[in-house]
Amino acid sequence: MCTCKYCNILYAPRPQVKNPQACDRNECQLARQKDNEKTWRERNKAHYGKDYHEQMRGERDNIIQEVVMDVLKCLEIGKNFLEKTINLKDLNLDEFQKALTHFFSELGIRRVKKLLIL
């Protein structure tokens, strides 16, 4: 038997729970979850900071640039793109690279990663 941290009643904990703190009542479970979230936020303050989001944006941009460079490399070695052979002499690579980067950015990093074969 354990005592609930939130309502101070005795209860029989489930055997699957390693460190039981709350009984099965919804109010106690919600309070436990709120405490867990608060503890997580305090331990991971950097997760909500500007630096973290800038770093993640930089990583996403790097992945997109790698995909763009892979596509350009495929074009350079004469691969077919959209079932048409691309003549690189007729193609402005700088504009195409910018358009492709914009396309992948708009597509989103999750969809871009699905395009990658890892």
BASEFI-895262 format. One record per residue: x, y, z of N, C-alpha, C in turn. Coordinates in steps of 0.1 Angstrom, whole numbers, always signed. Layout:
<rec n_x="X" n_y="Y" n_z="Z" ca_x="X" ca_y="Y" ca_z="Z" c_x="X" c_y="Y" c_z="Z"/>
...
***
This chain:
<rec n_x="+8" n_y="-12" n_z="+0" ca_x="+0" ca_y="+0" ca_z="+0" c_x="+9" c_y="+13" c_z="+0"/>
<rec n_x="+4" n_y="+23" n_z="-7" ca_x="+11" ca_y="+35" ca_z="-8" c_x="+2" c_y="+47" c_z="-5"/>
<rec n_x="+7" n_y="+58" n_z="-2" ca_x="-1" ca_y="+70" ca_z="+1" c_x="+1" c_y="+79" c_z="-11"/>
<rec n_x="-11" n_y="+84" n_z="-16" ca_x="-11" ca_y="+93" ca_z="-27" c_x="-5" c_y="+106" c_z="-23"/>
<rec n_x="+4" n_y="+111" n_z="-32" ca_x="+11" ca_y="+124" ca_z="-29" c_x="+1" c_y="+136" c_z="-30"/>
<rec n_x="-10" n_y="+134" n_z="-36" ca_x="-19" ca_y="+146" ca_z="-39" c_x="-31" c_y="+146" c_z="-30"/>
<rec n_x="-37" n_y="+134" n_z="-27" ca_x="-49" ca_y="+134" ca_z="-19" c_x="-47" c_y="+127" c_z="-5"/>
<rec n_x="-35" n_y="+121" n_z="-3" ca_x="-31" ca_y="+115" ca_z="+10" c_x="-40" c_y="+103" c_z="+14"/>
<rec n_x="-45" n_y="+96" n_z="+4" ca_x="-52" ca_y="+83" ca_z="+7" c_x="-44" c_y="+71" c_z="+4"/>
<rec n_x="-46" n_y="+61" n_z="+11" ca_x="-39" ca_y="+48" ca_z="+8" c_x="-45" c_y="+41" c_z="-4"/>
<rec n_x="-36" n_y="+36" n_z="-12" ca_x="-41" ca_y="+29" ca_z="-24" c_x="-31" c_y="+18" c_z="-28"/>
<rec n_x="-36" n_y="+8" n_z="-35" ca_x="-27" ca_y="-3" ca_z="-40" c_x="-22" c_y="+1" c_z="-54"/>
<rec n_x="-9" n_y="+3" n_z="-55" ca_x="-3" ca_y="+7" ca_z="-68" c_x="-3" c_y="-4" c_z="-78"/>
<rec n_x="-3" n_y="-1" n_z="-91" ca_x="-2" ca_y="-11" ca_z="-101" c_x="+13" c_y="-16" c_z="-101"/>
<rec n_x="+14" n_y="-29" n_z="-103" ca_x="+28" ca_y="-35" ca_z="-103" c_x="+37" c_y="-30" c_z="-114"/>
<rec n_x="+31" n_y="-25" n_z="-125" ca_x="+39" ca_y="-20" ca_z="-136" c_x="+46" c_y="-6" c_z="-133"/>
<rec n_x="+41" n_y="+1" n_z="-124" ca_x="+46" ca_y="+14" ca_z="-121" c_x="+58" c_y="+13" c_z="-111"/>
<rec n_x="+70" n_y="+19" n_z="-115" ca_x="+82" ca_y="+17" ca_z="-107" c_x="+81" c_y="+26" c_z="-94"/>
<rec n_x="+78" n_y="+38" n_z="-95" ca_x="+78" ca_y="+47" ca_z="-84" c_x="+64" c_y="+54" c_z="-83"/>
<rec n_x="+54" n_y="+47" n_z="-78" ca_x="+41" ca_y="+52" ca_z="-77" c_x="+40" c_y="+64" c_z="-68"/>
<rec n_x="+33" n_y="+75" n_z="-73" ca_x="+31" ca_y="+87" ca_z="-65" c_x="+17" c_y="+91" c_z="-64"/>
<rec n_x="+8" n_y="+87" n_z="-73" ca_x="-5" ca_y="+91" ca_z="-73" c_x="-15" c_y="+79" c_z="-75"/>
<rec n_x="-27" n_y="+81" n_z="-69" ca_x="-37" ca_y="+70" ca_z="-70" c_x="-43" c_y="+71" c_z="-84"/>
<rec n_x="-54" n_y="+63" n_z="-86" ca_x="-60" ca_y="+63" ca_z="-99" c_x="-70" c_y="+74" c_z="-102"/>
<rec n_x="-73" n_y="+82" n_z="-92" ca_x="-83" ca_y="+93" ca_z="-94" c_x="-78" c_y="+103" c_z="-105"/>
<rec n_x="-87" n_y="+108" n_z="-113" ca_x="-83" ca_y="+117" ca_z="-124" c_x="-76" c_y="+129" c_z="-119"/>
<rec n_x="-81" n_y="+135" n_z="-108" ca_x="-76" ca_y="+147" ca_z="-103" c_x="-61" c_y="+145" c_z="-99"/>
<rec n_x="-58" n_y="+134" n_z="-93" ca_x="-44" ca_y="+131" ca_z="-88" c_x="-35" c_y="+128" c_z="-100"/>
<rec n_x="-41" n_y="+121" n_z="-110" ca_x="-33" ca_y="+118" ca_z="-122" c_x="-30" c_y="+131" c_z="-130"/>
<rec n_x="-40" n_y="+140" n_z="-131" ca_x="-37" ca_y="+153" ca_z="-138" c_x="-27" c_y="+161" c_z="-130"/>
<rec n_x="-28" n_y="+161" n_z="-117" ca_x="-18" ca_y="+169" ca_z="-109" c_x="-4" c_y="+163" c_z="-111"/>
<rec n_x="-3" n_y="+149" n_z="-111" ca_x="+10" ca_y="+143" ca_z="-113" c_x="+16" c_y="+146" c_z="-127"/>
<rec n_x="+7" n_y="+146" n_z="-137" ca_x="+12" ca_y="+150" ca_z="-150" c_x="+17" c_y="+164" c_z="-151"/>
<rec n_x="+9" n_y="+173" n_z="-144" ca_x="+13" ca_y="+187" ca_z="-144" c_x="+27" c_y="+189" c_z="-137"/>
<rec n_x="+29" n_y="+182" n_z="-126" ca_x="+42" ca_y="+183" ca_z="-119" c_x="+53" c_y="+177" c_z="-128"/>
<rec n_x="+50" n_y="+166" n_z="-135" ca_x="+60" ca_y="+161" ca_z="-144" c_x="+64" c_y="+170" c_z="-155"/>
<rec n_x="+54" n_y="+177" n_z="-161" ca_x="+57" ca_y="+186" ca_z="-172" c_x="+64" c_y="+198" c_z="-166"/>
<rec n_x="+61" n_y="+203" n_z="-154" ca_x="+68" ca_y="+214" ca_z="-148" c_x="+83" c_y="+211" c_z="-146"/>
<rec n_x="+85" n_y="+199" n_z="-141" ca_x="+99" ca_y="+194" ca_z="-138" c_x="+107" c_y="+193" c_z="-151"/>
<rec n_x="+100" n_y="+188" n_z="-162" ca_x="+107" ca_y="+186" ca_z="-175" c_x="+110" c_y="+200" c_z="-180"/>
<rec n_x="+101" n_y="+210" n_z="-179" ca_x="+104" ca_y="+223" ca_z="-184" c_x="+116" c_y="+230" c_z="-177"/>
<rec n_x="+116" n_y="+228" n_z="-164" ca_x="+127" ca_y="+233" ca_z="-156" c_x="+141" c_y="+227" c_z="-159"/>
<rec n_x="+141" n_y="+214" n_z="-162" ca_x="+153" ca_y="+208" ca_z="-166" c_x="+157" c_y="+211" c_z="-180"/>
<rec n_x="+148" n_y="+215" n_z="-189" ca_x="+150" ca_y="+217" ca_z="-203" c_x="+147" c_y="+231" c_z="-207"/>
<rec n_x="+151" n_y="+241" n_z="-199" ca_x="+148" ca_y="+255" ca_z="-202" c_x="+154" c_y="+259" c_z="-216"/>
<rec n_x="+165" n_y="+254" n_z="-220" ca_x="+171" ca_y="+258" ca_z="-233" c_x="+162" c_y="+253" c_z="-245"/>
<rec n_x="+153" n_y="+244" n_z="-242" ca_x="+145" ca_y="+238" ca_z="-253" c_x="+135" c_y="+249" c_z="-258"/>
<rec n_x="+132" n_y="+259" n_z="-249" ca_x="+123" ca_y="+269" ca_z="-253" c_x="+129" c_y="+282" c_z="-257"/>
<rec n_x="+142" n_y="+283" n_z="-256" ca_x="+150" ca_y="+295" ca_z="-259" c_x="+152" c_y="+298" c_z="-274"/>
<rec n_x="+155" n_y="+310" n_z="-277" ca_x="+157" ca_y="+314" ca_z="-290" c_x="+169" c_y="+307" c_z="-297"/>
<rec n_x="+180" n_y="+304" n_z="-289" ca_x="+191" ca_y="+297" ca_z="-294" c_x="+188" c_y="+284" c_z="-300"/>
<rec n_x="+180" n_y="+276" n_z="-292" ca_x="+176" ca_y="+263" ca_z="-296" c_x="+168" c_y="+263" c_z="-310"/>
<rec n_x="+159" n_y="+272" n_z="-311" ca_x="+151" ca_y="+273" ca_z="-323" c_x="+160" c_y="+278" c_z="-335"/>
<rec n_x="+169" n_y="+286" n_z="-333" ca_x="+178" ca_y="+290" ca_z="-343" c_x="+187" c_y="+279" c_z="-347"/>
<rec n_x="+192" n_y="+271" n_z="-338" ca_x="+200" ca_y="+259" ca_z="-341" c_x="+192" c_y="+249" c_z="-349"/>
<rec n_x="+180" n_y="+247" n_z="-345" ca_x="+172" ca_y="+237" ca_z="-352" c_x="+169" c_y="+242" c_z="-366"/>
<rec n_x="+166" n_y="+255" n_z="-368" ca_x="+164" ca_y="+261" ca_z="-381" c_x="+176" c_y="+259" c_z="-390"/>
<rec n_x="+188" n_y="+261" n_z="-384" ca_x="+200" ca_y="+259" ca_z="-391" c_x="+202" c_y="+245" c_z="-396"/>
<rec n_x="+199" n_y="+235" n_z="-387" ca_x="+200" ca_y="+221" ca_z="-390" c_x="+190" c_y="+218" c_z="-402"/>
<rec n_x="+178" n_y="+223" n_z="-401" ca_x="+168" ca_y="+220" ca_z="-412" c_x="+173" c_y="+226" c_z="-425"/>
<rec n_x="+179" n_y="+238" n_z="-424" ca_x="+184" ca_y="+244" ca_z="-437" c_x="+195" c_y="+236" c_z="-442"/>
<rec n_x="+204" n_y="+231" n_z="-434" ca_x="+215" ca_y="+223" ca_z="-438" c_x="+210" c_y="+210" c_z="-445"/>
<rec n_x="+200" n_y="+203" n_z="-439" ca_x="+194" ca_y="+191" ca_z="-446" c_x="+189" c_y="+195" c_z="-459"/>
<rec n_x="+181" n_y="+206" n_z="-460" ca_x="+175" ca_y="+210" ca_z="-473" c_x="+186" c_y="+213" c_z="-483"/>
<rec n_x="+197" n_y="+220" n_z="-479" ca_x="+208" ca_y="+222" ca_z="-488" c_x="+215" c_y="+210" c_z="-493"/>
<rec n_x="+216" n_y="+200" n_z="-484" ca_x="+222" ca_y="+187" ca_z="-488" c_x="+213" c_y="+180" c_z="-499"/>
<rec n_x="+200" n_y="+181" n_z="-497" ca_x="+190" ca_y="+175" ca_z="-507" c_x="+191" c_y="+182" c_z="-520"/>
<rec n_x="+192" n_y="+195" n_z="-519" ca_x="+193" ca_y="+203" ca_z="-531" c_x="+206" c_y="+200" c_z="-539"/>
<rec n_x="+217" n_y="+199" n_z="-532" ca_x="+230" ca_y="+195" ca_z="-538" c_x="+229" c_y="+181" c_z="-544"/>
<rec n_x="+222" n_y="+172" n_z="-537" ca_x="+221" ca_y="+159" ca_z="-543" c_x="+213" c_y="+159" c_z="-556"/>
<rec n_x="+202" n_y="+167" n_z="-556" ca_x="+195" ca_y="+168" ca_z="-568" c_x="+203" c_y="+174" c_z="-580"/>
<rec n_x="+210" n_y="+185" n_z="-576" ca_x="+219" ca_y="+191" ca_z="-586" c_x="+230" c_y="+181" c_z="-591"/>
<rec n_x="+235" n_y="+173" n_z="-582" ca_x="+245" ca_y="+164" ca_z="-586" c_x="+239" c_y="+153" c_z="-596"/>
<rec n_x="+227" n_y="+149" n_z="-593" ca_x="+221" ca_y="+139" ca_z="-602" c_x="+219" c_y="+145" c_z="-616"/>
<rec n_x="+215" n_y="+158" n_z="-616" ca_x="+214" ca_y="+165" ca_z="-629" c_x="+227" c_y="+166" c_z="-636"/>
<rec n_x="+237" n_y="+169" n_z="-629" ca_x="+250" ca_y="+170" ca_z="-635" c_x="+256" c_y="+157" c_z="-641"/>
<rec n_x="+252" n_y="+146" n_z="-636" ca_x="+257" ca_y="+134" ca_z="-642" c_x="+247" c_y="+128" c_z="-652"/>
<rec n_x="+238" n_y="+136" n_z="-656" ca_x="+229" ca_y="+132" ca_z="-668" c_x="+217" c_y="+124" c_z="-664"/>
<rec n_x="+213" n_y="+124" n_z="-652" ca_x="+201" ca_y="+117" ca_z="-648" c_x="+188" c_y="+123" c_z="-654"/>
<rec n_x="+178" n_y="+116" n_z="-655" ca_x="+165" ca_y="+121" ca_z="-659" c_x="+158" c_y="+127" c_z="-648"/>
<rec n_x="+152" n_y="+139" n_z="-650" ca_x="+144" ca_y="+145" ca_z="-639" c_x="+130" c_y="+148" c_z="-644"/>
<rec n_x="+120" n_y="+142" n_z="-637" ca_x="+106" ca_y="+143" ca_z="-642" c_x="+104" c_y="+138" c_z="-656"/>
<rec n_x="+111" n_y="+127" n_z="-658" ca_x="+110" ca_y="+119" ca_z="-671" c_x="+114" c_y="+127" c_z="-683"/>
<rec n_x="+122" n_y="+137" n_z="-681" ca_x="+128" ca_y="+145" ca_z="-692" c_x="+143" c_y="+147" c_z="-689"/>
<rec n_x="+151" n_y="+146" n_z="-700" ca_x="+165" ca_y="+148" ca_z="-699" c_x="+167" c_y="+163" c_z="-698"/>
<rec n_x="+175" n_y="+167" n_z="-689" ca_x="+178" ca_y="+182" ca_z="-687" c_x="+191" c_y="+185" c_z="-693"/>
<rec n_x="+192" n_y="+195" n_z="-702" ca_x="+204" ca_y="+199" ca_z="-707" c_x="+209" c_y="+211" c_z="-698"/>
<rec n_x="+220" n_y="+208" n_z="-691" ca_x="+225" ca_y="+218" ca_z="-681" c_x="+230" c_y="+231" c_z="-688"/>
<rec n_x="+233" n_y="+230" n_z="-700" ca_x="+238" ca_y="+243" ca_z="-707" c_x="+226" c_y="+253" c_z="-708"/>
<rec n_x="+214" n_y="+247" n_z="-709" ca_x="+202" ca_y="+256" ca_z="-711" c_x="+196" c_y="+260" c_z="-697"/>
<rec n_x="+202" n_y="+255" n_z="-687" ca_x="+196" ca_y="+257" ca_z="-673" c_x="+205" c_y="+267" c_z="-665"/>
<rec n_x="+199" n_y="+277" n_z="-659" ca_x="+206" ca_y="+286" ca_z="-651" c_x="+206" c_y="+279" c_z="-637"/>
<rec n_x="+218" n_y="+274" n_z="-633" ca_x="+219" ca_y="+266" ca_z="-621" c_x="+216" c_y="+274" c_z="-608"/>
<rec n_x="+221" n_y="+287" n_z="-608" ca_x="+218" ca_y="+295" ca_z="-596" c_x="+203" c_y="+297" c_z="-593"/>
<rec n_x="+196" n_y="+300" n_z="-604" ca_x="+182" ca_y="+302" ca_z="-603" c_x="+175" c_y="+289" c_z="-599"/>
<rec n_x="+179" n_y="+278" n_z="-605" ca_x="+173" ca_y="+265" ca_z="-603" c_x="+176" c_y="+261" c_z="-588"/>
<rec n_x="+188" n_y="+264" n_z="-583" ca_x="+191" ca_y="+260" ca_z="-570" c_x="+183" c_y="+268" c_z="-560"/>
<rec n_x="+181" n_y="+281" n_z="-562" ca_x="+172" ca_y="+289" ca_z="-554" c_x="+158" c_y="+284" c_z="-554"/>
<rec n_x="+153" n_y="+281" n_z="-566" ca_x="+139" ca_y="+276" ca_z="-567" c_x="+137" c_y="+263" c_z="-560"/>
<rec n_x="+147" n_y="+254" n_z="-562" ca_x="+147" ca_y="+241" ca_z="-555" c_x="+147" c_y="+242" c_z="-540"/>
<rec n_x="+156" n_y="+251" n_z="-535" ca_x="+157" ca_y="+253" ca_z="-521" c_x="+144" c_y="+259" c_z="-516"/>
<rec n_x="+138" n_y="+268" n_z="-523" ca_x="+125" ca_y="+274" ca_z="-518" c_x="+114" c_y="+263" c_z="-518"/>
<rec n_x="+114" n_y="+254" n_z="-529" ca_x="+105" ca_y="+243" ca_z="-530" c_x="+106" c_y="+234" c_z="-518"/>
<rec n_x="+118" n_y="+230" n_z="-515" ca_x="+120" ca_y="+220" ca_z="-503" c_x="+117" c_y="+227" c_z="-490"/>
<rec n_x="+120" n_y="+240" n_z="-489" ca_x="+117" ca_y="+247" ca_z="-476" c_x="+102" c_y="+248" c_z="-474"/>
<rec n_x="+94" n_y="+251" n_z="-485" ca_x="+80" ca_y="+251" ca_z="-484" c_x="+74" c_y="+237" c_z="-482"/>
<rec n_x="+80" n_y="+227" n_z="-487" ca_x="+76" ca_y="+213" ca_z="-486" c_x="+77" c_y="+209" c_z="-471"/>
<rec n_x="+87" n_y="+214" n_z="-464" ca_x="+88" ca_y="+211" ca_z="-450" c_x="+98" c_y="+200" c_z="-448"/>
<rec n_x="+105" n_y="+200" n_z="-436" ca_x="+116" ca_y="+191" ca_z="-434" c_x="+112" c_y="+177" c_z="-432"/>
<rec n_x="+100" n_y="+175" n_z="-427" ca_x="+95" ca_y="+161" ca_z="-425" c_x="+93" c_y="+154" c_z="-439"/>
<rec n_x="+87" n_y="+161" n_z="-448" ca_x="+85" ca_y="+156" ca_z="-461" c_x="+98" c_y="+154" c_z="-469"/>
<rec n_x="+107" n_y="+163" n_z="-467" ca_x="+120" ca_y="+162" ca_z="-473" c_x="+128" c_y="+150" c_z="-468"/>
<rec n_x="+127" n_y="+147" n_z="-455" ca_x="+133" ca_y="+136" ca_z="-449" c_x="+127" c_y="+123" c_z="-455"/>
<rec n_x="+114" n_y="+123" n_z="-458" ca_x="+108" ca_y="+111" ca_z="-464" c_x="+113" c_y="+109" c_z="-478"/>
<rec n_x="+118" n_y="+119" n_z="-484" ca_x="+124" ca_y="+117" ca_z="-498" c_x="+137" c_y="+111" c_z="-497"/>
<rec n_x="+144" n_y="+113" n_z="-486" ca_x="+158" ca_y="+107" ca_z="-485" c_x="+157" c_y="+92" c_z="-482"/>
<rec n_x="+166" n_y="+85" n_z="-488" ca_x="+167" ca_y="+71" ca_z="-485" c_x="+180" c_y="+69" c_z="-476"/>
<rec n_x="+177" n_y="+66" n_z="-464" ca_x="+188" ca_y="+65" ca_z="-454" c_x="+192" c_y="+50" c_z="-452"/>
***
